[in-house]
Amino acid sequence: MAVRMAEYMVDRLIRNTMQLEEEKRLRSSTTTVHGGSSSSSSQRKKTSWAARRKRQEELTEQTDVWSSVVDQYLCSERLSAMNGDHDNEGVCRQMYLRYCIVKAKRAECHYAIEDAYHWYVQAMSWMDKWTTLARGEIHGQSMYDAKMCQEGLEKKLALLQVVRLYREAEKKMKEGDEKGAIEVLEEVVVPLLEEKELGATDETLQMVSMLSEAYKKTGRVKEAWRCSTFVFCHLMQQLLLYGNQPLSIEQRFNKERNKAFFQYVSKINDSLDTFLLIQQQTKEAQGKKGVFFL
């Protein structure tokens, strides 16, 4: 019962986090497209944002309370097992795995990537340890990722590893260590640049853009151009796919109702600005006129 309640509360926490991210995105797009908003609209958004943030804190606290109950139960069962009582061992194994997943998801909702990575590693090592778990799936009661298996956990860890590398590179960029950022990002990004299929995620494009910036600042303009071309092509693909969606005339030409379109246009504009900066940097370095990479 306690682990089910912990899963239920973390589901609500995930949903609230997703809604927070959507509100954040909409606030950002409104500011970008309109250069601000009316005072009444702005006040409503601030009130909604504050209420959502408060709800985030409440759901986190409730998740922690039920996780603590599960932890106490597992501790009690471990003490019983030490005294020779192994009747609930199988149940406890599955409960501990579900507990690890709850803790990992809770950490993800607060962008605590290292904590999330730790708990997914715990879950993975637990499945490796008990071969009966490793061969199959554990079915929790969560709305998100209810089925837990080794393959699913490996994918989670791989995604989190990418985020860890991105944050490490971002930190190095802020410290002015562009060469260090390049070393971190190249391992992940360079293989992506070799792929002929389009369809990169927003997270991937952020990493490629950061690598382009690092190349640009270290004078490696050819590599920067290649990264920028990758970003531009994928942004154009995203815009074309979005344009293929069925939209009414009012939606297509209304900035307020078609924020996604103007976000794509803004990103493409930034990408074109990057091309111009690289071209200018090339001219200055080579002392020549004209486009260097064609």
Secondary structure as GFF3:
##gff-version 3
##sequence-region A 1 294
A	DSSP	alpha_helix	2	34	.	.	.	ID=ss1
A	DSSP	alpha_helix	39	82	.	.	.	ID=ss2
A	DSSP	alpha_helix	89	109	.	.	.	ID=ss3
A	DSSP	alpha_helix	113	129	.	.	.	ID=ss4
A	DSSP	alpha_helix	131	134	.	.	.	ID=ss5
A	DSSP	beta_strand	138	139	.	.	.	ID=ss6
A	DSSP	beta_strand	147	148	.	.	.	ID=ss7
A	DSSP	alpha_helix	150	174	.	.	.	ID=ss8
A	DSSP	alpha_helix	178	193	.	.	.	ID=ss9
A	DSSP	alpha_helix	202	217	.	.	.	ID=ss10
A	DSSP	alpha_helix	221	243	.	.	.	ID=ss11
A	DSSP	alpha_helix	249	252	.	.	.	ID=ss12
A	DSSP	alpha_helix	259	286	.	.	.	ID=ss13
###
